[in-house]
Amino acid sequence: MAFDKRREYLFLYSVKDANPNGDPLNENHPRYDGDTAQAMASDVRIKRTIRDEWVRGKEQVLVDGQAKSLKTRFEELKKSTGQSDAREVIRECLDARLFGVTFALGTEAFSWTGPVQFKWARSLHSASFEFIQGTSAFATEGRDGADKQQRSFRNEYLVPFALMSVYAIANQNASAETGASDGDLRK
């Protein structure tokens, strides 16, 4: 069931008028290399993007993007998979098989190193960043039941354009532990 051989990937994608990966410790500015002015995106952001695609495609994933506890998510997965053993339940999740997992719930605890690993993405050129301010308007109900209009300002940082590249590796040895297959790599 493991990969039949090691693989290397180079992903290219473009970013236009968007923030490729906001830095929460820096007012959500796009991540960038101060020396080269390259836009950057973390491996975690790349995995989130891939998981979002899998969720849209109805693949079973552990990290589904919804705010919930591990216990709640595990109970959901037990129901949907019909399994009760923690390792077997988690092995049903495509993201855990490919990206790995650290699981600790009750008396069950294990960790798998994911066979697919990403480096940080970088733009293939220097990128500029723009600060954009905008307004939002929405209706709310006042205390007297009448509609009121609320307005708010928003600030965001955008990259007008960046061609991003990210290198990844799929390790056949690590895939044996997680149960990842060649078919998983095609999803």
RODRENGU-644870 format. One record per residue: residue number from 1; z, y, x of N, C-alpha, C in turn. Coordinates in nm, 2 decimals, always signed. Last residue first. Layout:
REM residues N
+------+--------+--------+--------+--------+--------+--------+--------+--------+--------+
| resi |    n_w |    n_v |    n_u |   ca_w |   ca_v |   ca_u |    c_w |    c_v |    c_u |
+------+--------+--------+--------+--------+--------+--------+--------+--------+--------+
|  NUM |      Z |      Y |      X |      Z |      Y |      X |      Z |      Y |      X |
...
+------+--------+--------+--------+--------+--------+--------+--------+--------+--------+
REM end
This chain:
REM residues 187
+------+--------+--------+--------+--------+--------+--------+--------+--------+--------+
| resi |    n_w |    n_v |    n_u |   ca_w |   ca_v |   ca_u |    c_w |    c_v |    c_u |
+------+--------+--------+--------+--------+--------+--------+--------+--------+--------+
|  187 |  -0.58 |  +1.23 |  -0.49 |  -0.54 |  +1.30 |  -0.62 |  -0.53 |  +1.45 |  -0.60 |
|  186 |  -0.63 |  +1.10 |  -0.26 |  -0.75 |  +1.15 |  -0.33 |  -0.71 |  +1.23 |  -0.46 |
|  185 |  -0.38 |  +1.00 |  -0.18 |  -0.44 |  +1.11 |  -0.10 |  -0.56 |  +1.17 |  -0.17 |
|  184 |  -0.34 |  +0.78 |  -0.35 |  -0.26 |  +0.91 |  -0.37 |  -0.32 |  +1.02 |  -0.30 |
|  183 |  -0.52 |  +0.60 |  -0.24 |  -0.55 |  +0.65 |  -0.37 |  -0.47 |  +0.78 |  -0.40 |
|  182 |  -0.37 |  +0.52 |  -0.01 |  -0.50 |  +0.60 |  +0.01 |  -0.54 |  +0.66 |  -0.13 |
|  181 |  -0.02 |  +0.57 |  -0.11 |  -0.15 |  +0.49 |  -0.09 |  -0.26 |  +0.58 |  -0.06 |
|  180 |  +0.33 |  +0.55 |  -0.04 |  +0.21 |  +0.63 |  -0.07 |  +0.08 |  +0.55 |  -0.03 |
|  179 |  +0.57 |  +0.44 |  +0.00 |  +0.48 |  +0.37 |  -0.09 |  +0.36 |  +0.45 |  -0.12 |
|  178 |  +0.74 |  +0.53 |  +0.19 |  +0.74 |  +0.60 |  +0.06 |  +0.66 |  +0.53 |  -0.04 |
|  177 |  +0.70 |  +0.36 |  +0.41 |  +0.83 |  +0.38 |  +0.36 |  +0.83 |  +0.43 |  +0.21 |
|  176 |  +0.43 |  +0.39 |  +0.47 |  +0.48 |  +0.26 |  +0.44 |  +0.62 |  +0.27 |  +0.37 |
|  175 |  +0.39 |  +0.65 |  +0.55 |  +0.35 |  +0.62 |  +0.41 |  +0.40 |  +0.48 |  +0.37 |
|  174 |  +0.45 |  +0.67 |  +0.81 |  +0.55 |  +0.72 |  +0.72 |  +0.52 |  +0.68 |  +0.58 |
|  173 |  +0.21 |  +0.56 |  +0.92 |  +0.34 |  +0.49 |  +0.94 |  +0.45 |  +0.54 |  +0.84 |
|  172 |  +0.01 |  +0.74 |  +0.86 |  +0.01 |  +0.61 |  +0.80 |  +0.14 |  +0.53 |  +0.81 |
|  171 |  +0.03 |  +1.07 |  +0.78 |  +0.07 |  +0.97 |  +0.88 |  +0.08 |  +0.83 |  +0.81 |
|  170 |  -0.18 |  +1.33 |  +0.76 |  -0.13 |  +1.22 |  +0.67 |  -0.10 |  +1.11 |  +0.77 |
|  169 |  -0.15 |  +1.68 |  +0.81 |  -0.16 |  +1.55 |  +0.87 |  -0.11 |  +1.45 |  +0.77 |
|  168 |  -0.31 |  +2.00 |  +0.80 |  -0.22 |  +1.90 |  +0.75 |  -0.25 |  +1.77 |  +0.81 |
|  167 |  -0.35 |  +2.35 |  +0.82 |  -0.37 |  +2.22 |  +0.88 |  -0.26 |  +2.13 |  +0.82 |
|  166 |  -0.50 |  +2.62 |  +0.65 |  -0.38 |  +2.54 |  +0.68 |  -0.41 |  +2.40 |  +0.72 |
|  165 |  -0.62 |  +2.95 |  +0.61 |  -0.64 |  +2.81 |  +0.66 |  -0.50 |  +2.74 |  +0.68 |
|  164 |  -0.75 |  +3.20 |  +0.40 |  -0.64 |  +3.13 |  +0.46 |  -0.68 |  +2.99 |  +0.50 |
|  163 |  -0.88 |  +3.51 |  +0.39 |  -0.93 |  +3.37 |  +0.39 |  -0.82 |  +3.29 |  +0.47 |
|  162 |  -0.79 |  +3.77 |  +0.18 |  -0.76 |  +3.69 |  +0.30 |  -0.82 |  +3.56 |  +0.28 |
|  161 |  -0.77 |  +4.09 |  +0.03 |  -0.85 |  +3.97 |  +0.06 |  -0.80 |  +3.90 |  +0.18 |
|  160 |  -0.55 |  +4.26 |  -0.05 |  -0.68 |  +4.27 |  -0.11 |  -0.77 |  +4.15 |  -0.09 |
|  159 |  -0.24 |  +4.15 |  -0.13 |  -0.34 |  +4.14 |  -0.02 |  -0.48 |  +4.15 |  -0.08 |
|  158 |  +0.03 |  +4.34 |  -0.27 |  -0.09 |  +4.26 |  -0.28 |  -0.17 |  +4.26 |  -0.15 |
|  157 |  +0.33 |  +4.39 |  -0.41 |  +0.26 |  +4.40 |  -0.29 |  +0.15 |  +4.29 |  -0.29 |
|  156 |  +0.47 |  +4.58 |  -0.68 |  +0.43 |  +4.46 |  -0.62 |  +0.34 |  +4.49 |  -0.50 |
|  155 |  +0.68 |  +4.71 |  -0.92 |  +0.63 |  +4.73 |  -0.79 |  +0.59 |  +4.59 |  -0.74 |
|  154 |  +0.70 |  +4.85 |  -1.24 |  +0.70 |  +4.74 |  -1.16 |  +0.64 |  +4.77 |  -1.02 |
|  153 |  +0.88 |  +5.00 |  -1.51 |  +0.80 |  +5.01 |  -1.39 |  +0.80 |  +4.88 |  -1.31 |
|  152 |  +0.88 |  +4.99 |  -1.86 |  +0.94 |  +4.95 |  -1.73 |  +0.83 |  +4.97 |  -1.62 |
|  151 |  +0.97 |  +5.06 |  -2.20 |  +0.88 |  +5.07 |  -2.08 |  +0.95 |  +5.04 |  -1.95 |
|  150 |  +0.98 |  +4.96 |  -2.53 |  +1.05 |  +4.97 |  -2.40 |  +0.94 |  +4.98 |  -2.30 |
|  149 |  +1.00 |  +5.06 |  -2.86 |  +0.91 |  +5.03 |  -2.75 |  +0.98 |  +5.05 |  -2.62 |
|  148 |  +1.13 |  +4.91 |  -3.15 |  +1.14 |  +5.01 |  -3.04 |  +1.05 |  +4.97 |  -2.93 |
|  147 |  +1.15 |  +4.85 |  -3.49 |  +1.08 |  +4.82 |  -3.36 |  +1.11 |  +4.94 |  -3.27 |
|  146 |  +1.47 |  +4.82 |  -3.66 |  +1.34 |  +4.89 |  -3.64 |  +1.28 |  +4.85 |  -3.50 |
|  145 |  +1.72 |  +4.72 |  -3.67 |  +1.61 |  +4.64 |  -3.71 |  +1.47 |  +4.70 |  -3.69 |
|  144 |  +1.91 |  +4.88 |  -3.55 |  +1.89 |  +4.90 |  -3.69 |  +1.78 |  +4.81 |  -3.75 |
|  143 |  +1.89 |  +4.81 |  -3.29 |  +2.01 |  +4.77 |  -3.36 |  +1.99 |  +4.78 |  -3.51 |
|  142 |  +1.54 |  +4.71 |  -3.24 |  +1.66 |  +4.80 |  -3.22 |  +1.77 |  +4.75 |  -3.30 |
|  141 |  +1.34 |  +4.48 |  -3.08 |  +1.40 |  +4.52 |  -3.20 |  +1.53 |  +4.60 |  -3.18 |
|  140 |  +1.07 |  +4.58 |  -2.87 |  +1.19 |  +4.51 |  -2.89 |  +1.25 |  +4.55 |  -3.03 |
|  139 |  +0.75 |  +4.56 |  -2.71 |  +0.83 |  +4.60 |  -2.83 |  +0.96 |  +4.51 |  -2.83 |
|  138 |  +0.66 |  +4.69 |  -2.39 |  +0.68 |  +4.58 |  -2.48 |  +0.77 |  +4.62 |  -2.59 |
|  137 |  +0.48 |  +4.78 |  -2.10 |  +0.54 |  +4.82 |  -2.23 |  +0.55 |  +4.70 |  -2.32 |
|  136 |  +0.48 |  +4.86 |  -1.76 |  +0.48 |  +4.76 |  -1.86 |  +0.54 |  +4.82 |  -1.99 |
|  135 |  +0.31 |  +5.00 |  -1.48 |  +0.40 |  +5.01 |  -1.59 |  +0.38 |  +4.89 |  -1.68 |
|  134 |  +0.30 |  +4.98 |  -1.12 |  +0.24 |  +4.97 |  -1.25 |  +0.35 |  +4.99 |  -1.36 |
|  133 |  +0.20 |  +5.01 |  -0.78 |  +0.30 |  +5.03 |  -0.89 |  +0.23 |  +5.03 |  -1.02 |
|  132 |  +0.15 |  +4.83 |  -0.49 |  +0.09 |  +4.87 |  -0.62 |  +0.21 |  +4.90 |  -0.71 |
|  131 |  +0.07 |  +4.83 |  -0.15 |  +0.18 |  +4.85 |  -0.25 |  +0.13 |  +4.90 |  -0.38 |
|  130 |  -0.12 |  +4.60 |  +0.03 |  -0.12 |  +4.72 |  -0.05 |  +0.00 |  +4.72 |  -0.14 |
|  129 |  -0.22 |  +4.50 |  +0.35 |  -0.13 |  +4.48 |  +0.24 |  -0.12 |  +4.61 |  +0.16 |
|  128 |  -0.47 |  +4.33 |  +0.54 |  -0.40 |  +4.45 |  +0.50 |  -0.32 |  +4.42 |  +0.38 |
|  127 |  -0.51 |  +4.09 |  +0.80 |  -0.51 |  +4.12 |  +0.66 |  -0.43 |  +4.25 |  +0.63 |
|  126 |  -0.71 |  +3.95 |  +1.05 |  -0.60 |  +4.03 |  +1.02 |  -0.62 |  +4.07 |  +0.87 |
|  125 |  -0.81 |  +3.61 |  +0.99 |  -0.84 |  +3.74 |  +1.03 |  -0.71 |  +3.83 |  +1.00 |
|  124 |  -0.75 |  +3.38 |  +0.86 |  -0.84 |  +3.36 |  +0.97 |  -0.87 |  +3.50 |  +1.03 |
|  123 |  -0.41 |  +3.35 |  +0.77 |  -0.54 |  +3.40 |  +0.74 |  -0.62 |  +3.39 |  +0.87 |
|  122 |  -0.23 |  +3.04 |  +0.77 |  -0.25 |  +3.18 |  +0.82 |  -0.39 |  +3.22 |  +0.79 |
|  121 |  +0.03 |  +2.82 |  +0.66 |  -0.11 |  +2.87 |  +0.65 |  -0.12 |  +3.01 |  +0.71 |
|  120 |  +0.22 |  +2.60 |  +0.86 |  +0.21 |  +2.72 |  +0.78 |  +0.07 |  +2.77 |  +0.77 |
|  119 |  +0.13 |  +2.25 |  +0.82 |  +0.18 |  +2.37 |  +0.90 |  +0.18 |  +2.49 |  +0.81 |
|  118 |  +0.24 |  +1.97 |  +0.63 |  +0.16 |  +2.09 |  +0.64 |  +0.22 |  +2.18 |  +0.74 |
|  117 |  +0.23 |  +1.62 |  +0.59 |  +0.30 |  +1.74 |  +0.64 |  +0.20 |  +1.85 |  +0.66 |
|  116 |  +0.27 |  +1.32 |  +0.44 |  +0.18 |  +1.44 |  +0.44 |  +0.26 |  +1.56 |  +0.48 |
|  115 |  +0.48 |  +1.14 |  +0.44 |  +0.37 |  +1.11 |  +0.53 |  +0.27 |  +1.23 |  +0.54 |
|  114 |  +0.82 |  +1.25 |  +0.43 |  +0.69 |  +1.25 |  +0.37 |  +0.58 |  +1.22 |  +0.47 |
|  113 |  +1.09 |  +1.06 |  +0.48 |  +1.01 |  +1.16 |  +0.54 |  +0.87 |  +1.15 |  +0.49 |
|  112 |  +1.34 |  +1.01 |  +0.24 |  +1.22 |  +0.97 |  +0.29 |  +1.14 |  +1.08 |  +0.36 |
|  111 |  +1.68 |  +0.92 |  +0.19 |  +1.59 |  +1.03 |  +0.23 |  +1.46 |  +0.96 |  +0.29 |
|  110 |  +1.94 |  +0.87 |  -0.05 |  +1.84 |  +0.82 |  +0.04 |  +1.75 |  +0.94 |  +0.08 |
|  109 |  +2.20 |  +0.76 |  -0.26 |  +2.15 |  +0.86 |  -0.17 |  +2.05 |  +0.80 |  -0.07 |
|  108 |  +2.40 |  +0.70 |  -0.54 |  +2.27 |  +0.68 |  -0.48 |  +2.23 |  +0.79 |  -0.38 |
|  107 |  +2.63 |  +0.77 |  -0.67 |  +2.64 |  +0.68 |  -0.55 |  +2.51 |  +0.65 |  -0.48 |
|  106 |  +2.52 |  +1.08 |  -0.77 |  +2.62 |  +0.98 |  -0.79 |  +2.64 |  +0.90 |  -0.66 |
|  105 |  +2.25 |  +1.15 |  -0.58 |  +2.30 |  +1.17 |  -0.71 |  +2.40 |  +1.05 |  -0.74 |
|  104 |  +2.02 |  +1.26 |  -0.36 |  +2.17 |  +1.23 |  -0.36 |  +2.22 |  +1.26 |  -0.50 |
|  103 |  +1.73 |  +1.25 |  -0.17 |  +1.79 |  +1.22 |  -0.30 |  +1.94 |  +1.19 |  -0.29 |
|  102 |  +1.47 |  +1.40 |  -0.04 |  +1.61 |  +1.38 |  -0.01 |  +1.68 |  +1.37 |  -0.14 |
|  101 |  +1.13 |  +1.31 |  +0.02 |  +1.24 |  +1.35 |  -0.07 |  +1.37 |  +1.32 |  +0.00 |
|  100 |  +0.77 |  +1.34 |  +0.06 |  +0.90 |  +1.30 |  +0.10 |  +1.01 |  +1.35 |  +0.00 |
|   99 |  +0.51 |  +1.39 |  +0.00 |  +0.58 |  +1.50 |  +0.07 |  +0.72 |  +1.46 |  +0.11 |
|   98 |  +0.42 |  +1.15 |  -0.13 |  +0.34 |  +1.21 |  -0.03 |  +0.42 |  +1.31 |  +0.06 |
|   97 |  +0.62 |  +1.05 |  -0.30 |  +0.55 |  +0.96 |  -0.21 |  +0.48 |  +1.03 |  -0.10 |
|   96 |  +0.69 |  +1.29 |  -0.43 |  +0.79 |  +1.23 |  -0.34 |  +0.73 |  +1.13 |  -0.25 |
|   95 |  +0.46 |  +1.34 |  -0.57 |  +0.50 |  +1.44 |  -0.47 |  +0.61 |  +1.38 |  -0.38 |
|   94 |  +0.44 |  +1.12 |  -0.75 |  +0.34 |  +1.14 |  -0.65 |  +0.39 |  +1.24 |  -0.54 |
|   93 |  +0.69 |  +0.90 |  -0.84 |  +0.66 |  +1.05 |  -0.84 |  +0.56 |  +1.07 |  -0.72 |
|   92 |  +0.78 |  +0.65 |  -0.83 |  +0.68 |  +0.68 |  -0.93 |  +0.63 |  +0.82 |  -0.92 |
|   91 |  +0.99 |  +0.66 |  -0.65 |  +0.87 |  +0.61 |  -0.60 |  +0.75 |  +0.63 |  -0.70 |
|   90 |  +1.20 |  +0.73 |  -0.83 |  +1.14 |  +0.83 |  -0.74 |  +1.01 |  +0.79 |  -0.68 |
|   89 |  +1.24 |  +0.48 |  -0.94 |  +1.21 |  +0.59 |  -1.03 |  +1.14 |  +0.70 |  -0.94 |
|   88 |  +1.31 |  +0.32 |  -0.72 |  +1.19 |  +0.29 |  -0.80 |  +1.15 |  +0.40 |  -0.89 |
|   87 |  +1.55 |  +0.45 |  -0.64 |  +1.43 |  +0.44 |  -0.55 |  +1.30 |  +0.41 |  -0.62 |
|   86 |  +1.71 |  +0.41 |  -0.87 |  +1.68 |  +0.54 |  -0.82 |  +1.55 |  +0.54 |  -0.73 |
|   85 |  +1.65 |  +0.19 |  -1.13 |  +1.68 |  +0.20 |  -0.99 |  +1.63 |  +0.33 |  -0.94 |
|   84 |  +1.52 |  +0.21 |  -1.38 |  +1.66 |  +0.26 |  -1.37 |  +1.71 |  +0.27 |  -1.23 |
|   83 |  +1.21 |  +0.28 |  -1.56 |  +1.29 |  +0.22 |  -1.44 |  +1.43 |  +0.27 |  -1.45 |
|   82 |  +1.05 |  +0.41 |  -1.73 |  +1.11 |  +0.28 |  -1.78 |  +1.19 |  +0.21 |  -1.67 |
|   81 |  +0.95 |  +0.66 |  -1.69 |  +0.90 |  +0.55 |  -1.60 |  +0.95 |  +0.41 |  -1.65 |
|   80 |  +1.07 |  +0.82 |  -1.87 |  +0.92 |  +0.82 |  -1.87 |  +0.87 |  +0.70 |  -1.79 |
|   79 |  +1.35 |  +0.78 |  -1.82 |  +1.29 |  +0.75 |  -1.96 |  +1.14 |  +0.74 |  -1.95 |
|   78 |  +1.37 |  +0.86 |  -1.56 |  +1.41 |  +0.72 |  -1.60 |  +1.34 |  +0.69 |  -1.73 |
|   77 |  +1.29 |  +1.13 |  -1.58 |  +1.20 |  +1.04 |  -1.51 |  +1.24 |  +0.89 |  -1.54 |
|   76 |  +1.51 |  +1.24 |  -1.72 |  +1.38 |  +1.25 |  -1.78 |  +1.28 |  +1.14 |  -1.71 |
|   75 |  +1.71 |  +1.18 |  -1.52 |  +1.72 |  +1.12 |  -1.66 |  +1.58 |  +1.12 |  -1.73 |
|   74 |  +1.62 |  +1.35 |  -1.32 |  +1.62 |  +1.21 |  -1.30 |  +1.63 |  +1.13 |  -1.43 |
|   73 |  +1.66 |  +1.60 |  -1.44 |  +1.52 |  +1.56 |  -1.41 |  +1.52 |  +1.41 |  -1.39 |
|   72 |  +1.94 |  +1.60 |  -1.46 |  +1.86 |  +1.62 |  -1.58 |  +1.72 |  +1.56 |  -1.55 |
|   71 |  +2.01 |  +1.58 |  -1.19 |  +2.06 |  +1.48 |  -1.28 |  +1.97 |  +1.48 |  -1.41 |
|   70 |  +1.91 |  +1.81 |  -1.08 |  +1.85 |  +1.68 |  -1.04 |  +1.89 |  +1.58 |  -1.14 |
|   69 |  +1.86 |  +2.07 |  -1.33 |  +1.94 |  +2.00 |  -1.23 |  +1.87 |  +1.87 |  -1.20 |
|   68 |  +1.59 |  +2.30 |  -1.36 |  +1.68 |  +2.20 |  -1.42 |  +1.75 |  +2.13 |  -1.30 |
|   67 |  +1.32 |  +2.49 |  -1.41 |  +1.46 |  +2.50 |  -1.36 |  +1.55 |  +2.40 |  -1.43 |
|   66 |  +1.01 |  +2.34 |  -1.32 |  +1.10 |  +2.38 |  -1.42 |  +1.24 |  +2.39 |  -1.36 |
|   65 |  +0.86 |  +2.22 |  -1.12 |  +0.85 |  +2.37 |  -1.14 |  +0.94 |  +2.42 |  -1.24 |
|   64 |  +0.89 |  +1.95 |  -1.08 |  +0.79 |  +1.99 |  -1.17 |  +0.78 |  +2.14 |  -1.20 |
|   63 |  +0.94 |  +1.73 |  -0.85 |  +0.96 |  +1.88 |  -0.86 |  +0.85 |  +1.93 |  -0.95 |
|   62 |  +0.83 |  +1.48 |  -0.91 |  +0.97 |  +1.50 |  -0.92 |  +1.00 |  +1.65 |  -0.93 |
|   61 |  +0.55 |  +1.40 |  -1.12 |  +0.61 |  +1.46 |  -1.00 |  +0.76 |  +1.47 |  -1.02 |
|   60 |  +0.27 |  +1.23 |  -1.25 |  +0.42 |  +1.23 |  -1.25 |  +0.47 |  +1.29 |  -1.11 |
|   59 |  +0.00 |  +1.43 |  -1.36 |  +0.05 |  +1.34 |  -1.26 |  +0.21 |  +1.34 |  -1.27 |
|   58 |  -0.15 |  +1.61 |  -1.52 |  -0.06 |  +1.51 |  -1.59 |  -0.01 |  +1.40 |  -1.49 |
|   57 |  -0.28 |  +1.82 |  -1.41 |  -0.35 |  +1.69 |  -1.42 |  -0.27 |  +1.58 |  -1.48 |
|   56 |  -0.07 |  +2.00 |  -1.39 |  -0.18 |  +2.03 |  -1.48 |  -0.27 |  +1.90 |  -1.51 |
|   55 |  +0.07 |  +1.87 |  -1.18 |  +0.13 |  +1.88 |  -1.32 |  +0.02 |  +1.91 |  -1.42 |
|   54 |  -0.12 |  +1.90 |  -0.97 |  -0.09 |  +1.77 |  -1.02 |  -0.02 |  +1.77 |  -1.16 |
|   53 |  -0.11 |  +2.18 |  -0.94 |  -0.24 |  +2.12 |  -0.98 |  -0.21 |  +1.98 |  -1.04 |
|   52 |  +0.16 |  +2.21 |  -0.86 |  +0.11 |  +2.27 |  -0.99 |  -0.02 |  +2.21 |  -1.04 |
|   51 |  +0.15 |  +2.08 |  -0.62 |  +0.22 |  +2.02 |  -0.73 |  +0.18 |  +2.08 |  -0.86 |
|   50 |  +0.00 |  +2.26 |  -0.47 |  -0.06 |  +2.13 |  -0.50 |  +0.02 |  +2.06 |  -0.61 |
|   49 |  +0.18 |  +2.48 |  -0.47 |  +0.04 |  +2.50 |  -0.53 |  -0.02 |  +2.36 |  -0.56 |
|   48 |  +0.39 |  +2.37 |  -0.33 |  +0.41 |  +2.41 |  -0.47 |  +0.27 |  +2.42 |  -0.54 |
|   47 |  +0.28 |  +2.32 |  -0.08 |  +0.32 |  +2.21 |  -0.16 |  +0.34 |  +2.25 |  -0.31 |
|   46 |  +0.25 |  +2.59 |  -0.01 |  +0.13 |  +2.51 |  -0.02 |  +0.16 |  +2.39 |  -0.10 |
|   45 |  +0.52 |  +2.67 |  +0.00 |  +0.42 |  +2.74 |  -0.09 |  +0.30 |  +2.65 |  -0.11 |
|   44 |  +0.60 |  +2.51 |  +0.21 |  +0.67 |  +2.50 |  +0.08 |  +0.57 |  +2.56 |  -0.03 |
|   43 |  +0.47 |  +2.62 |  +0.43 |  +0.43 |  +2.48 |  +0.38 |  +0.49 |  +2.46 |  +0.25 |
|   42 |  +0.40 |  +2.97 |  +0.36 |  +0.48 |  +2.86 |  +0.41 |  +0.43 |  +2.72 |  +0.36 |
|   41 |  +0.14 |  +3.18 |  +0.47 |  +0.20 |  +3.11 |  +0.35 |  +0.28 |  +2.99 |  +0.41 |
|   40 |  +0.04 |  +3.51 |  +0.59 |  +0.09 |  +3.37 |  +0.61 |  +0.14 |  +3.31 |  +0.48 |
|   39 |  -0.20 |  +3.73 |  +0.74 |  -0.12 |  +3.68 |  +0.62 |  -0.08 |  +3.54 |  +0.65 |
|   38 |  -0.18 |  +3.87 |  +1.06 |  -0.24 |  +3.77 |  +0.98 |  -0.14 |  +3.75 |  +0.86 |
|   37 |  -0.10 |  +4.05 |  +1.25 |  -0.13 |  +4.11 |  +1.12 |  -0.20 |  +4.00 |  +1.03 |
|   36 |  -0.01 |  +3.98 |  +1.49 |  -0.15 |  +3.96 |  +1.47 |  -0.20 |  +4.01 |  +1.34 |
|   35 |  +0.26 |  +4.06 |  +1.49 |  +0.18 |  +4.07 |  +1.61 |  +0.03 |  +4.07 |  +1.58 |
|   34 |  +0.37 |  +3.99 |  +1.24 |  +0.37 |  +4.13 |  +1.28 |  +0.28 |  +4.16 |  +1.40 |
|   33 |  +0.24 |  +3.79 |  +1.00 |  +0.27 |  +3.79 |  +1.15 |  +0.26 |  +3.93 |  +1.19 |
|   32 |  +0.37 |  +3.78 |  +0.67 |  +0.27 |  +3.81 |  +0.77 |  +0.33 |  +3.81 |  +0.91 |
|   31 |  +0.41 |  +3.75 |  +0.32 |  +0.45 |  +3.70 |  +0.46 |  +0.34 |  +3.73 |  +0.55 |
|   30 |  +0.43 |  +4.03 |  +0.11 |  +0.35 |  +3.91 |  +0.16 |  +0.40 |  +3.87 |  +0.30 |
|   29 |  +0.75 |  +4.11 |  -0.01 |  +0.63 |  +4.15 |  +0.06 |  +0.56 |  +4.02 |  +0.10 |
|   28 |  +0.99 |  +4.07 |  -0.15 |  +0.88 |  +3.99 |  -0.19 |  +0.75 |  +4.04 |  -0.13 |
|   27 |  +1.19 |  +4.20 |  +0.00 |  +1.14 |  +4.26 |  -0.12 |  +1.01 |  +4.20 |  -0.17 |
|   26 |  +1.25 |  +3.99 |  +0.20 |  +1.19 |  +4.12 |  +0.23 |  +1.12 |  +4.18 |  +0.11 |
|   25 |  +1.34 |  +3.75 |  +0.11 |  +1.43 |  +3.83 |  +0.19 |  +1.37 |  +3.96 |  +0.24 |
|   24 |  +1.12 |  +3.64 |  -0.02 |  +1.23 |  +3.69 |  -0.10 |  +1.34 |  +3.77 |  -0.02 |
|   23 |  +0.80 |  +3.70 |  +0.04 |  +0.92 |  +3.67 |  +0.12 |  +1.04 |  +3.73 |  +0.04 |
|   22 |  +0.52 |  +3.55 |  -0.13 |  +0.62 |  +3.66 |  -0.11 |  +0.74 |  +3.61 |  -0.04 |
|   21 |  +0.22 |  +3.46 |  -0.06 |  +0.35 |  +3.40 |  -0.05 |  +0.45 |  +3.51 |  -0.02 |
|   20 |  -0.01 |  +3.60 |  -0.14 |  -0.02 |  +3.46 |  -0.11 |  +0.11 |  +3.38 |  -0.10 |
|   19 |  -0.06 |  +3.81 |  -0.39 |  +0.04 |  +3.79 |  -0.29 |  +0.04 |  +3.64 |  -0.25 |
|   18 |  -0.39 |  +3.95 |  -0.46 |  -0.27 |  +3.86 |  -0.49 |  -0.17 |  +3.86 |  -0.37 |
|   17 |  -0.66 |  +4.01 |  -0.42 |  -0.57 |  +4.09 |  -0.50 |  -0.45 |  +4.01 |  -0.55 |
|   16 |  -0.74 |  +3.69 |  -0.32 |  -0.79 |  +3.82 |  -0.36 |  -0.70 |  +3.89 |  -0.45 |
|   15 |  -0.76 |  +3.44 |  -0.09 |  -0.67 |  +3.51 |  -0.17 |  -0.73 |  +3.65 |  -0.20 |
|   14 |  -0.91 |  +3.12 |  -0.04 |  -0.91 |  +3.26 |  -0.04 |  -0.81 |  +3.32 |  -0.13 |
|   13 |  -0.87 |  +2.84 |  +0.18 |  -0.87 |  +2.90 |  +0.04 |  -0.87 |  +3.05 |  +0.06 |
|   12 |  -0.91 |  +2.54 |  +0.35 |  -0.94 |  +2.68 |  +0.34 |  -0.93 |  +2.72 |  +0.20 |
|   11 |  -0.75 |  +2.28 |  +0.53 |  -0.77 |  +2.34 |  +0.40 |  -0.81 |  +2.49 |  +0.42 |
|   10 |  -0.80 |  +2.01 |  +0.71 |  -0.80 |  +2.16 |  +0.73 |  -0.84 |  +2.21 |  +0.59 |
|    9 |  -0.63 |  +1.71 |  +0.81 |  -0.70 |  +1.79 |  +0.71 |  -0.70 |  +1.94 |  +0.75 |
|    8 |  -0.63 |  +1.38 |  +0.93 |  -0.60 |  +1.52 |  +0.95 |  -0.69 |  +1.60 |  +0.86 |
|    7 |  -0.48 |  +1.05 |  +0.90 |  -0.59 |  +1.15 |  +0.87 |  -0.54 |  +1.29 |  +0.90 |
|    6 |  -0.45 |  +0.71 |  +1.00 |  -0.40 |  +0.85 |  +1.01 |  -0.52 |  +0.94 |  +0.97 |
|    5 |  -0.51 |  +0.44 |  +0.77 |  -0.52 |  +0.51 |  +0.90 |  -0.47 |  +0.65 |  +0.89 |
|    4 |  -0.44 |  +0.34 |  +0.53 |  -0.50 |  +0.25 |  +0.62 |  -0.52 |  +0.31 |  +0.76 |
|    3 |  -0.12 |  +0.40 |  +0.39 |  -0.25 |  +0.45 |  +0.43 |  -0.31 |  +0.35 |  +0.53 |
|    2 |  +0.03 |  +0.12 |  +0.21 |  +0.04 |  +0.23 |  +0.30 |  -0.11 |  +0.28 |  +0.33 |
|    1 |  +0.00 |  -0.12 |  +0.08 |  +0.00 |  +0.00 |  +0.00 |  +0.00 |  +0.13 |  +0.09 |
+------+--------+--------+--------+--------+--------+--------+--------+--------+--------+
REM end
